[in-house]
Amino acid sequence: MRPSTFPAPSVAIRNRSVTLHRILLVEDDALQRELMCEWLVGEQWTVHEAGNGREALALLRANKPDVILLDLMMPEMDGFQIVAALQEEPLWRDVPIIVITARDLNAKDRERLNSGVHSVLLKNTFRPNELVERIRELTRTKSATALGATT
């Protein structure tokens, strides 16, 4: 069972504190969520799941993730609305978003996502290691930026 709220983000490993990156996975299809979680097992990430946009915003309010994996086509609140909400909240604007969708995006869709999305992956066409590498790249960049800000 995966946690529903974000725990403290560090653990001791060999007498050294290592920051665990928090991933928020927003996907309404439970099987797709489970599959993606399996791909991410074993990485230095804590994965939290939301089945719709409202759940995602509740988790965001509890604790800011390092990366968001976001489906676009969901009930209650779709991915476009989540991206808009993230851009409206100054504390959330810097959270990298990877959209994972089956939707064929047109120019208007891409424009709506342009300001807040770092990558778009099409479901059933990308490889799991491609997703893992994109998350690694985003968390490395974020860690390096944070480290530079504190030195």
TORKOL-4160 file (C-alpha; in steps of 0.2 Angstrom, whole numbers, padded with zeros to 4 digits, m for minus):
151
<pt num="1" X="0000" Y="0000" Z="0000"/>
<pt num="2" X="0007" Y="0017" Z="m0005"/>
<pt num="3" X="0005" Y="0032" Z="0006"/>
<pt num="4" X="m0008" Y="0045" Z="0002"/>
<pt num="5" X="0001" Y="0060" Z="0010"/>
<pt num="6" X="0019" Y="0065" Z="0009"/>
<pt num="7" X="0030" Y="0059" Z="0023"/>
<pt num="8" X="0046" Y="0067" Z="0029"/>
<pt num="9" X="0058" Y="0067" Z="0013"/>
<pt num="10" X="0074" Y="0060" Z="0020"/>
<pt num="11" X="0081" Y="0043" Z="0026"/>
<pt num="12" X="0098" Y="0038" Z="0033"/>
<pt num="13" X="0108" Y="0028" Z="0022"/>
<pt num="14" X="0126" Y="0023" Z="0028"/>
<pt num="15" X="0126" Y="0037" Z="0040"/>
<pt num="16" X="0122" Y="0049" Z="0026"/>
<pt num="17" X="0105" Y="0058" Z="0024"/>
<pt num="18" X="0098" Y="0056" Z="0006"/>
<pt num="19" X="0084" Y="0066" Z="0000"/>
<pt num="20" X="0070" Y="0056" Z="m0007"/>
<pt num="21" X="0061" Y="0065" Z="m0022"/>
<pt num="22" X="0042" Y="0065" Z="m0021"/>
<pt num="23" X="0033" Y="0060" Z="m0037"/>
<pt num="24" X="0014" Y="0064" Z="m0038"/>
<pt num="25" X="0006" Y="0052" Z="m0050"/>
<pt num="26" X="m0011" Y="0059" Z="m0056"/>
<pt num="27" X="m0020" Y="0045" Z="m0066"/>
<pt num="28" X="m0039" Y="0040" Z="m0066"/>
<pt num="29" X="m0035" Y="0022" Z="m0073"/>
<pt num="30" X="m0030" Y="0011" Z="m0058"/>
<pt num="31" X="m0022" Y="m0001" Z="m0069"/>
<pt num="32" X="m0011" Y="0012" Z="m0078"/>
<pt num="33" X="m0007" Y="0020" Z="m0061"/>
<pt num="34" X="m0001" Y="0003" Z="m0054"/>
<pt num="35" X="0009" Y="m0001" Z="m0070"/>
<pt num="36" X="0018" Y="0016" Z="m0069"/>
<pt num="37" X="0021" Y="0013" Z="m0050"/>
<pt num="38" X="0029" Y="m0003" Z="m0054"/>
<pt num="39" X="0041" Y="0005" Z="m0066"/>
<pt num="40" X="0046" Y="0018" Z="m0053"/>
<pt num="41" X="0050" Y="0005" Z="m0039"/>
<pt num="42" X="0068" Y="0004" Z="m0034"/>
<pt num="43" X="0072" Y="0022" Z="m0038"/>
<pt num="44" X="0075" Y="0035" Z="m0025"/>
<pt num="45" X="0057" Y="0042" Z="m0026"/>
<pt num="46" X="0042" Y="0041" Z="m0015"/>
<pt num="47" X="0027" Y="0039" Z="m0027"/>
<pt num="48" X="0010" Y="0046" Z="m0021"/>
<pt num="49" X="m0006" Y="0043" Z="m0031"/>
<pt num="50" X="m0021" Y="0053" Z="m0035"/>
<pt num="51" X="m0036" Y="0046" Z="m0045"/>
<pt num="52" X="m0042" Y="0063" Z="m0051"/>
<pt num="53" X="m0038" Y="0082" Z="m0051"/>
<pt num="54" X="m0046" Y="0086" Z="m0035"/>
<pt num="55" X="m0036" Y="0072" Z="m0026"/>
<pt num="56" X="m0021" Y="0079" Z="m0034"/>
<pt num="57" X="m0024" Y="0097" Z="m0027"/>
<pt num="58" X="m0027" Y="0090" Z="m0010"/>
<pt num="59" X="m0010" Y="0081" Z="m0010"/>
<pt num="60" X="m0002" Y="0096" Z="m0017"/>
<pt num="61" X="m0009" Y="0107" Z="m0002"/>
<pt num="62" X="m0002" Y="0094" Z="0010"/>
<pt num="63" X="0016" Y="0094" Z="0003"/>
<pt num="64" X="0023" Y="0100" Z="m0013"/>
<pt num="65" X="0030" Y="0086" Z="m0024"/>
<pt num="66" X="0046" Y="0087" Z="m0034"/>
<pt num="67" X="0038" Y="0080" Z="m0051"/>
<pt num="68" X="0021" Y="0078" Z="m0056"/>
<pt num="69" X="0016" Y="0064" Z="m0069"/>
<pt num="70" X="m0001" Y="0070" Z="m0076"/>
<pt num="71" X="m0015" Y="0062" Z="m0086"/>
<pt num="72" X="m0025" Y="0074" Z="m0096"/>
<pt num="73" X="m0042" Y="0065" Z="m0098"/>
<pt num="74" X="m0049" Y="0062" Z="m0081"/>
<pt num="75" X="m0066" Y="0065" Z="m0073"/>
<pt num="76" X="m0070" Y="0079" Z="m0061"/>
<pt num="77" X="m0055" Y="0089" Z="m0065"/>
<pt num="78" X="m0045" Y="0086" Z="m0080"/>
<pt num="79" X="m0026" Y="0088" Z="m0083"/>
<pt num="80" X="m0028" Y="0105" Z="m0092"/>
<pt num="81" X="m0037" Y="0112" Z="m0076"/>
<pt num="82" X="m0023" Y="0105" Z="m0065"/>
<pt num="83" X="m0010" Y="0114" Z="m0075"/>
<pt num="84" X="m0020" Y="0130" Z="m0074"/>
<pt num="85" X="m0022" Y="0128" Z="m0055"/>
<pt num="86" X="m0003" Y="0125" Z="m0054"/>
<pt num="87" X="0001" Y="0141" Z="m0064"/>
<pt num="88" X="m0011" Y="0151" Z="m0053"/>
<pt num="89" X="m0002" Y="0146" Z="m0037"/>
<pt num="90" X="0015" Y="0154" Z="m0035"/>
<pt num="91" X="0021" Y="0140" Z="m0023"/>
<pt num="92" X="0017" Y="0127" Z="m0037"/>
<pt num="93" X="0023" Y="0135" Z="m0053"/>
<pt num="94" X="0041" Y="0128" Z="m0052"/>
<pt num="95" X="0035" Y="0110" Z="m0050"/>
<pt num="96" X="0040" Y="0100" Z="m0066"/>
<pt num="97" X="0025" Y="0091" Z="m0075"/>
<pt num="98" X="0027" Y="0077" Z="m0087"/>
<pt num="99" X="0010" Y="0074" Z="m0096"/>
<pt num="100" X="0006" Y="0056" Z="m0100"/>
<pt num="101" X="m0009" Y="0055" Z="m0111"/>
<pt num="102" X="m0018" Y="0045" Z="m0125"/>
<pt num="103" X="m0025" Y="0061" Z="m0132"/>
<pt num="104" X="m0018" Y="0067" Z="m0149"/>
<pt num="105" X="m0014" Y="0085" Z="m0144"/>
<pt num="106" X="m0018" Y="0099" Z="m0156"/>
<pt num="107" X="m0011" Y="0116" Z="m0157"/>
<pt num="108" X="m0023" Y="0123" Z="m0145"/>
<pt num="109" X="m0020" Y="0109" Z="m0132"/>
<pt num="110" X="m0001" Y="0112" Z="m0133"/>
<pt num="111" X="m0004" Y="0131" Z="m0131"/>
<pt num="112" X="m0014" Y="0127" Z="m0115"/>
<pt num="113" X="0000" Y="0116" Z="m0108"/>
<pt num="114" X="0015" Y="0127" Z="m0115"/>
<pt num="115" X="0018" Y="0137" Z="m0099"/>
<pt num="116" X="0018" Y="0123" Z="m0086"/>
<pt num="117" X="0023" Y="0107" Z="m0094"/>
<pt num="118" X="0041" Y="0100" Z="m0097"/>
<pt num="119" X="0037" Y="0084" Z="m0107"/>
<pt num="120" X="0023" Y="0076" Z="m0115"/>
<pt num="121" X="0023" Y="0057" Z="m0117"/>
<pt num="122" X="0010" Y="0047" Z="m0127"/>
<pt num="123" X="0003" Y="0032" Z="m0118"/>
<pt num="124" X="0007" Y="0015" Z="m0126"/>
<pt num="125" X="0021" Y="0023" Z="m0136"/>
<pt num="126" X="0035" Y="0027" Z="m0124"/>
<pt num="127" X="0046" Y="0015" Z="m0115"/>
<pt num="128" X="0046" Y="0014" Z="m0096"/>
<pt num="129" X="0065" Y="0018" Z="m0095"/>
<pt num="130" X="0061" Y="0034" Z="m0105"/>
<pt num="131" X="0049" Y="0040" Z="m0091"/>
<pt num="132" X="0062" Y="0035" Z="m0078"/>
<pt num="133" X="0076" Y="0045" Z="m0087"/>
<pt num="134" X="0065" Y="0061" Z="m0089"/>
<pt num="135" X="0061" Y="0060" Z="m0070"/>
<pt num="136" X="0079" Y="0058" Z="m0066"/>
<pt num="137" X="0084" Y="0073" Z="m0077"/>
<pt num="138" X="0071" Y="0084" Z="m0069"/>
<pt num="139" X="0075" Y="0079" Z="m0051"/>
<pt num="140" X="0094" Y="0081" Z="m0055"/>
<pt num="141" X="0091" Y="0098" Z="m0062"/>
<pt num="142" X="0080" Y="0103" Z="m0047"/>
<pt num="143" X="0092" Y="0097" Z="m0034"/>
<pt num="144" X="0107" Y="0106" Z="m0043"/>
<pt num="145" X="0096" Y="0122" Z="m0043"/>
<pt num="146" X="0092" Y="0120" Z="m0025"/>
<pt num="147" X="0110" Y="0117" Z="m0020"/>
<pt num="148" X="0116" Y="0132" Z="m0030"/>
<pt num="149" X="0103" Y="0143" Z="m0020"/>
<pt num="150" X="0109" Y="0137" Z="m0003"/>
<pt num="151" X="0128" Y="0139" Z="m0007"/>
